[in-house]
Amino acid sequence: MLFPNWKLYDEEKVLLNDTRKEIYKYISDNPGTYLREISKNLNKPVSTITWHLRILEKANLIKSKKFGNRIIYYPSNVDLKELPLLFLNETQKRIFEYLLKSPAHLRKIAKDLNLNVETVRYNLRKLETLGIVKHKEEKNKVIYYVDESILEFRK
């Protein structure tokens, strides 16, 4: 290589482009956003957004992660542990807030939140997949609780 110290994707140079700057600002304001949402809200073609996302990622200004059935984008300085909480639906948020107060078993959560047991079971599985909730067996019940590592960034 002729210029080993030359950085192809220098942060300052990358953000000189108005479209990239706009995309970067949008992602900074909306961490966890995804391609089609960016395209729709910035009123730019998906192909244009895709091109600029690659450059932003190579410049290490943003990162991407597969989340469920889509790829999400977030600023490089965002702690990955924070991201799962951004994607909770209302039911999952209620269950999360409930479990913050006290660990509980499935039927108690369902009863106290006035939700169907299967709805709670489904959402607890999602929360476990995201690494937000864990479970342990006590006697003949499975007790759900919020993972301690998630609580660290909330302090």
RAQUI-V724437 format. One record per residue. N is the residue number from 1. RES is the residue in one letter. PSI is psi in whole degrees, 0 to 359 (* if undefined). OMEGA is omega in whole degrees, 0 to 359 (none if undefined). Layout:
((N RES PSI OMEGA) (N RES PSI OMEGA))
//
This chain:
((1 M 135 183) (2 L 319 183) (3 F 80 186) (4 P 335 181) (5 N 355 182) (6 W 125 182) (7 K 114 185) (8 L 321 184) (9 Y 67 179) (10 D 132 185) (11 E 313 182) (12 E 318 181) (13 K 320 181) (14 V 320 183) (15 L 4 174) (16 L 335 178) (17 N 126 185) (18 D 319 180) (19 T 314 180) (20 R 320 179) (21 K 318 179) (22 E 317 179) (23 I 315 180) (24 Y 317 178) (25 K 318 179) (26 Y 316 180) (27 I 322 178) (28 S 322 179) (29 D 339 184) (30 N 63 182) (31 P 138 181) (32 G 8 178) (33 T 168 182) (34 Y 168 189) (35 L 304 185) (36 R 327 177) (37 E 317 178) (38 I 312 180) (39 S 314 182) (40 K 311 185) (41 N 334 178) (42 L 357 178) (43 N 51 179) (44 K 150 180) (45 P 148 179) (46 V 319 181) (47 S 320 179) (48 T 313 180) (49 I 315 181) (50 T 314 180) (51 W 311 183) (52 H 327 176) (53 L 318 179) (54 R 316 181) (55 I 316 178) (56 L 322 180) (57 E 319 178) (58 K 330 178) (59 A 0 180) (60 N 31 175) (61 L 329 178) (62 I 165 174) (63 K 162 177) (64 S 155 180) (65 K 138 176) (66 K 129 182) (67 F 108 185) (68 G 236 183) (69 N 16 179) (70 R 165 176) (71 I 128 180) (72 I 155 181) (73 Y 143 181) (74 Y 155 179) (75 P 146 181) (76 S 334 183) (77 N 2 178) (78 V 133 178) (79 D 126 182) (80 L 333 179) (81 K 335 181) (82 E 333 188) (83 L 317 183) (84 P 325 182) (85 L 340 180) (86 L 342 188) (87 F 9 183) (88 L 139 173) (89 N 176 185) (90 E 320 179) (91 T 315 180) (92 Q 322 177) (93 K 318 179) (94 R 316 179) (95 I 316 179) (96 F 310 180) (97 E 321 178) (98 Y 312 182) (99 L 339 175) (100 L 326 181) (101 K 319 183) (102 S 135 174) (103 P 151 182) (104 A 165 176) (105 H 165 186) (106 L 307 185) (107 R 325 178) (108 K 318 178) (109 I 312 181) (110 A 315 181) (111 K 310 184) (112 D 329 180) (113 L 1 180) (114 N 50 179) (115 L 156 175) (116 N 141 182) (117 V 318 181) (118 E 327 176) (119 T 316 179) (120 V 316 180) (121 R 313 180) (122 Y 312 183) (123 N 328 175) (124 L 320 177) (125 R 317 178) (126 K 315 180) (127 L 324 177) (128 E 318 178) (129 T 323 179) (130 L 350 180) (131 G 19 182) (132 I 322 183) (133 V 145 174) (134 K 170 177) (135 H 158 175) (136 K 153 179) (137 E 131 175) (138 E 117 184) (139 K 242 182) (140 N 19 181) (141 K 153 174) (142 V 122 182) (143 I 131 179) (144 Y 144 180) (145 Y 160 180) (146 V 134 179) (147 D 132 183) (148 E 325 183) (149 S 332 177) (150 I 325 183) (151 L 334 183) (152 E 317 183) (153 F 347 180) (154 R 347 183) (155 K * none))
//
